[in-house]
Amino acid sequence: MRGEFNGLQALILNDCRYAFYVYFFAYRLQLALVAAAREVVEVHQFFKDLSDIVNIASTSSKRHDELQKAQVAEISHLVSINELATRTGMNQIGTLQRPGETRWSSHLNSVTSLLKMYNATSAVLKNLKNTASNYSQRGDAHNAYNRLRSFEFIFILHVMKEVLGITDNLCQALQRRSQDILNAMSLVLKTKDLIQKLKDDGWNELLKNMISFCETSELDFPDMNAGL
């Protein structure tokens, strides 16, 4: 509206000088969170790698089909060894989501979609680095595969899932039409408390989940007790 109706903010303030102009609560929260996170070099590199992995693994309809076939094969295998429940609506085939700077929840959706489709994505990239049509595509797939399989990437993937999951609840709440500024301030404080709790008490559970993920996906992980 700011660009479509010039001077609208001034007209409203003329009638009500105590009116607040707030530009997209959730949109600003997304930008602020991502910008702050990317001040950490490793996190900035993670999001760059995440975008590359998603683009390389699903950039064409052929690769998208390969990704879905890999998911079907993985789900069938897990069901056959009783590692996966088979209730109606479960184990649906998904797609990788691209993170976008201006789309609410897009970074969380990208992280969670990759976690869900991690082994299928690994299989597609492993195949591409050996069979892609030219050296450039093979090299890109090779680099993406190595980053995807690194513990550093897995570590940040899980950390960002937890942090973005906490802030996503705030994002969703701020998009409600009935939202008011006092309730929004309360939600921000609660979100800060949850992030602090994750920092203070969430390490053991986070580490446990990462190690379990690495074992399931046959990934190497460092000995956290080394040197103690």
C-alpha positions as CSV (number, residue, x, y, z in Angstrom):
1,M,0.0,0.0,0.0
2,R,2.9,2.3,0.7
3,G,3.8,2.3,-3.0
4,E,0.3,2.0,-4.4
5,F,-1.3,4.8,-2.5
6,N,1.1,7.7,-1.9
7,G,0.6,9.6,1.3
8,L,-1.9,7.1,2.8
9,Q,0.2,6.9,6.0
10,A,0.1,10.8,6.4
11,L,-3.7,10.9,5.8
12,I,-4.3,8.4,8.5
13,L,-2.0,10.2,10.9
14,N,-3.8,13.4,10.3
15,D,-7.0,11.8,11.6
16,C,-5.3,9.8,14.3
17,R,-1.9,11.0,15.3
18,Y,-1.4,8.0,17.7
19,A,-1.7,5.4,14.9
20,F,1.2,3.0,14.5
21,Y,2.6,2.2,11.1
22,V,4.0,-1.4,11.2
23,Y,5.4,-2.9,8.1
24,F,4.5,-6.6,7.9
25,F,5.3,-8.0,11.3
26,A,6.1,-11.5,10.1
27,Y,7.9,-10.4,6.9
28,R,10.3,-8.1,9.0
29,L,10.8,-10.9,11.5
30,Q,11.9,-13.3,8.7
31,L,14.3,-10.8,7.3
32,A,15.7,-9.8,10.7
33,L,16.2,-13.4,11.7
34,V,17.9,-14.6,8.5
35,A,20.1,-11.5,8.4
36,A,21.2,-11.9,12.0
37,A,21.9,-15.6,11.5
38,R,23.9,-15.0,8.3
39,E,26.2,-12.7,10.3
40,V,27.7,-16.1,11.4
41,V,29.9,-17.2,8.5
42,E,29.1,-20.8,8.9
43,V,25.4,-20.2,8.8
44,H,25.7,-17.9,5.8
45,Q,27.6,-20.7,4.0
46,F,24.9,-23.2,5.1
47,F,22.1,-21.3,3.5
48,K,24.1,-20.9,0.3
49,D,24.8,-24.6,0.3
50,L,21.2,-25.4,1.1
51,S,20.0,-23.4,-2.0
52,D,22.6,-25.1,-4.2
53,I,21.6,-28.5,-3.0
54,V,17.9,-27.9,-3.6
55,N,18.6,-26.3,-7.0
56,I,20.9,-29.1,-8.2
57,A,18.8,-32.0,-6.9
58,S,15.4,-30.7,-8.3
59,T,16.3,-28.2,-11.0
60,S,14.6,-30.2,-13.8
61,S,11.6,-32.4,-14.2
62,K,13.9,-35.4,-14.8
63,R,15.7,-34.8,-11.5
64,H,12.5,-34.2,-9.7
65,D,11.2,-37.6,-11.0
66,E,14.5,-39.2,-9.8
67,L,14.0,-37.6,-6.4
68,Q,10.5,-39.0,-6.1
69,K,11.7,-42.5,-7.2
70,A,14.4,-42.4,-4.6
71,Q,11.8,-41.5,-2.0
72,V,9.5,-44.3,-3.0
73,A,12.4,-46.8,-2.8
74,E,13.4,-45.6,0.6
75,I,9.9,-45.7,2.0
76,S,9.3,-49.2,0.6
77,H,12.5,-50.4,2.2
78,L,11.7,-48.9,5.6
79,V,8.2,-50.3,5.5
80,S,9.6,-53.8,4.6
81,I,11.8,-53.9,7.7
82,N,9.0,-52.4,9.9
83,E,10.9,-49.2,10.5
84,L,8.0,-47.0,9.2
85,A,4.3,-46.9,10.1
86,T,1.8,-47.3,7.2
87,R,-1.3,-45.5,8.4
88,T,-3.4,-43.6,5.8
89,G,-1.9,-40.2,4.9
90,M,1.6,-41.0,6.2
91,N,4.8,-41.3,4.1
92,Q,3.6,-39.1,1.4
93,I,6.1,-38.2,-1.4
94,G,7.3,-34.6,-1.0
95,T,9.4,-32.0,-2.8
96,L,12.4,-29.9,-1.8
97,Q,11.5,-26.4,-1.0
98,R,13.7,-23.4,-1.9
99,P,14.4,-20.7,0.7
100,G,13.3,-17.2,-0.2
101,E,14.1,-14.0,1.5
102,T,10.6,-12.5,1.2
103,R,8.4,-15.6,1.8
104,W,7.2,-16.4,5.3
105,S,8.4,-19.7,6.7
106,S,10.3,-20.5,3.5
107,H,13.6,-21.1,5.3
108,L,12.0,-23.5,7.8
109,N,10.1,-25.3,5.0
110,S,13.4,-25.7,3.1
111,V,15.2,-27.1,6.1
112,T,12.4,-29.5,7.1
113,S,11.8,-30.7,3.5
114,L,15.5,-31.6,3.2
115,L,15.5,-33.4,6.5
116,K,12.6,-35.4,5.4
117,M,14.1,-36.2,2.0
118,Y,17.7,-36.3,3.1
119,N,18.5,-39.9,1.9
120,A,16.6,-39.5,-1.3
121,T,18.5,-36.2,-2.1
122,S,21.8,-37.9,-1.3
123,A,21.0,-40.7,-3.7
124,V,20.2,-38.3,-6.5
125,L,23.3,-36.2,-6.0
126,K,25.5,-39.3,-5.7
127,N,24.1,-40.5,-9.1
128,L,24.5,-37.1,-10.7
129,K,28.1,-36.6,-9.7
130,N,28.9,-39.8,-11.7
131,T,26.4,-39.6,-14.6
132,A,25.6,-35.9,-15.3
133,S,26.0,-34.9,-19.0
134,N,29.0,-32.6,-18.6
135,Y,31.9,-31.9,-16.2
136,S,30.3,-28.7,-14.9
137,Q,27.2,-30.5,-13.7
138,R,29.2,-33.4,-12.3
139,G,31.4,-31.0,-10.4
140,D,28.4,-29.1,-9.0
141,A,26.8,-32.4,-7.9
142,H,30.0,-33.6,-6.4
143,N,30.5,-30.4,-4.3
144,A,26.8,-30.4,-3.3
145,Y,27.0,-34.1,-2.3
146,N,30.1,-33.6,-0.1
147,R,28.5,-30.6,1.7
148,L,25.3,-32.5,2.2
149,R,27.2,-35.4,3.8
150,S,29.4,-33.3,6.1
151,F,28.8,-33.2,9.8
152,E,29.0,-29.4,9.9
153,F,26.1,-29.1,7.5
154,I,24.1,-31.7,9.4
155,F,24.8,-29.8,12.7
156,I,23.6,-26.4,11.4
157,L,20.6,-28.1,9.6
158,H,19.3,-29.4,13.0
159,V,20.1,-26.2,14.8
160,M,18.3,-24.0,12.3
161,K,15.3,-26.4,12.3
162,E,15.0,-25.8,16.1
163,V,15.5,-22.0,15.9
164,L,13.3,-21.5,12.9
165,G,10.6,-23.8,14.4
166,I,10.4,-21.6,17.5
167,T,10.2,-18.3,15.5
168,D,7.8,-19.8,13.0
169,N,5.1,-19.9,15.7
170,L,5.6,-16.2,16.2
171,C,5.5,-15.6,12.4
172,Q,2.2,-17.4,12.1
173,A,0.7,-15.6,15.0
174,L,1.7,-12.2,13.7
175,Q,-0.2,-12.9,10.5
176,R,-3.6,-13.2,12.2
177,R,-5.9,-10.4,11.3
178,S,-7.0,-10.0,15.0
179,Q,-3.4,-9.4,16.2
180,D,-2.7,-6.4,18.4
181,I,0.5,-4.7,19.3
182,L,0.5,-5.7,23.0
183,N,-0.1,-9.3,22.3
184,A,2.6,-9.2,19.6
185,M,5.1,-7.8,22.2
186,S,4.1,-10.6,24.5
187,L,4.7,-13.2,21.8
188,V,8.2,-11.8,21.1
189,L,9.1,-12.1,24.7
190,K,7.9,-15.7,24.8
191,T,9.9,-16.5,21.7
192,K,13.0,-15.0,23.2
193,D,12.5,-17.1,26.3
194,L,12.1,-20.3,24.2
195,I,15.3,-19.5,22.3
196,Q,17.2,-18.9,25.5
197,K,15.8,-22.2,26.9
198,L,17.1,-24.0,23.8
199,K,20.5,-22.4,24.3
200,D,20.7,-23.3,28.0
201,D,19.0,-26.7,28.2
202,G,18.6,-28.0,24.6
203,W,22.1,-29.1,23.7
204,N,21.9,-32.7,24.9
205,E,18.6,-33.4,23.1
206,L,19.8,-31.7,20.0
207,L,23.1,-33.7,20.0
208,K,21.2,-36.9,20.6
209,N,18.9,-36.2,17.6
210,M,21.9,-35.4,15.3
211,I,23.8,-38.5,16.2
212,S,20.7,-40.6,15.6
213,F,20.2,-38.9,12.3
214,C,23.9,-39.6,11.3
215,E,23.6,-43.2,12.3
216,T,20.4,-43.7,10.3
217,S,21.9,-42.0,7.3
218,E,25.3,-43.8,7.6
219,L,27.2,-40.5,8.2
220,D,30.4,-40.1,10.1
221,F,30.3,-37.9,13.2
222,P,33.0,-36.8,15.6
223,D,33.5,-38.2,19.1
224,M,32.1,-35.5,21.3
225,N,33.9,-36.9,24.4
226,A,37.3,-36.7,22.7
227,G,39.8,-34.8,24.8
228,L,37.7,-34.9,28.0
